[in-house]
Amino acid sequence: MGLQEEFDEHAEKVKQLTKKPTDEDLLILYGLFKQATVGPVNTSRPGIFDLKGKAKWDAWKAVEAKSKEEAMTDYITKVKQLIEADAAAATA
């Protein structure tokens, strides 16, 4: 399986988690996903009243130096961690 296929598979797996990831984890996933699929930030930072938009933009900007492949690999790793945590919580 190639990196793109594994990335796509994990992008679907994250939607099947039984426990919602923390906001911090969601922002990490968002930034890595955008970097992997779009590349470096290509929009201006949202305005002062758009707190959610600014947080998402900042998360994407934080990983802007990563290549598409690095972002995909980090995304897959993060999803695997969340799946393991989800499974551990389900058995606890």
N, C-alpha and C positions, 0 to 999 in steps of 0.2 A: 504494500500500500504506500502510495506517495504521500508527501507532506500535505499537499492540498486536500487529498481525500481524508487523511486523518484529521486535519483541521476541520473540515466540513462535518465529519462524524462527531467530533467533540462539541462543535457548535450546536448540534442537535441534542447531544447527551445532556448538556447543561440545562436544557429546557425541561428535562425529565427528573430533575432533583426534587426530592420530596420536601426538603427543608430549603427555604429561600436563603440564598447567600446574603452575607452582611452587605451594607451599602458600600463599604470599603472594597470588598471582593467584587461587587458588581462594577464599581468604577475601574478597577484593575482590568477586569474582563472587557469592559467597554473600550478602554484605551488600547489594549492589545488587539482587539477585534478590528477597530477602525484602522490602526496602523497596518495590520495584515491585509485588510481589504481595500483601503483607500490610499494608504501611504501617509506621508507627513501632513500635518494639519493644513487644511486649505481654506479655512474660514477665519473670520475675525472672532475674537473672544466675545461671548454674549454680554449684554448689558448688566448693570449692577443689580437689577431686580430679578434677573433670571438665574437664581441660585443653582438650580439643578443643571441648567445648560452650562453654566460656568464650571461646575464641578466636573461634568463630563468632558468639556473642552480641556480643562487642566489635566485630567487623567490621560487624555490622548496626547497632549503636548508633552507630558512627562516621558513618554516612550517614543517620541519622535525620532530619536537617533537610531533606533533599532531598524534593522533591515526587515523586509517582509517576512523572510524565513525565520529570523530571530523572534519576531512578534508571534508568528504562528506556533513556533516551538514553545514559547513562554505561555501562550494561551492554552495549548494542549496540557502542559504541565499543571497550570492553575486549575483547569477543569478536572484533571485526575485527582488533585488534592481535594477538591470540593466533593467529588464522587466518593472518595474514601471517607471523608468526614461525614457525609450523608449516610453512608452505610454503617459507620460506627455509631452514629446517633440512633439509627433505626434498630440496632441490636442492643442498645443500652437500656 
